């Protein structure tokens, strides 16, 4: 629940959010004057949607879809325009609100529900073990690194130079190629390989 006041303007209707959360369902505005929510320095103009605005002191958040839309192309377009607007305003690369807040919320959602969920973490651990295994293998067998052989300067096995060459080689592999080498060179069973989650 939030604390808000309303202001009717000749050019539209504005809700000023002083603190807390407010949720709205605004019908499509069509040719009618705009509906706005002002929360600190952030002003959201609504053309018609359901959305939520949260304010805690000067920290303001607007629901991601309400700011950037539902389609990927809309979202990317909104973020790019917010970066260009920030550059135009300040001369520095940044992102204007409310898109910056929406991007932060989007990122937090992805980390909480996708990247850091238990199944994803288990797969990440397998990927790390596979990559470490491949780097160790090629560090100990640098003569199997195509670039080193082509250049005619194969580093000494186990050396820092061999480790650097191995990291460079493994980092350029496609997922499929690395998974295949995990089976071929490291003896991994296919069912133990990392899988998409």
C-alpha angles and dihedrals in degrees: 000000000000142000112242141155129201131229123193112211131187087240097047146308124295131194112200111207111207098178142337130027132314128183125200139188106200120183117228106289097212108175093344121112114276126270111225137187117204117196113170108304092342117096120184120195112203124209094181128306144105114274146154130220122196126192129186109172106307093339109104129181129186120193110269098236091046091058103035106022133236103279123077092232091054091048095050091045092052093049093047092049090049090053092049091048091052091050090048092049100041108015088237133101109257140110130260125229138288090029092053091055091046091051091050090050091046090051092047090050091050093049094046098043104027118017100034102036114117097254092050092047091052090052091047090054090053091049091051092049090049094049093046089049092052093046091049091048094051093041088058093041106034090158085076093061105100096210092052092050093046093050091049092231108104109179122232111273112260094014126127088250090054090049091050091048090048093050090048092049096045093045090059095053123109116238092250093051093048092048090050091051089049088062097036101042106020100037096237116164111239091238090057094055120108114268134197112267 
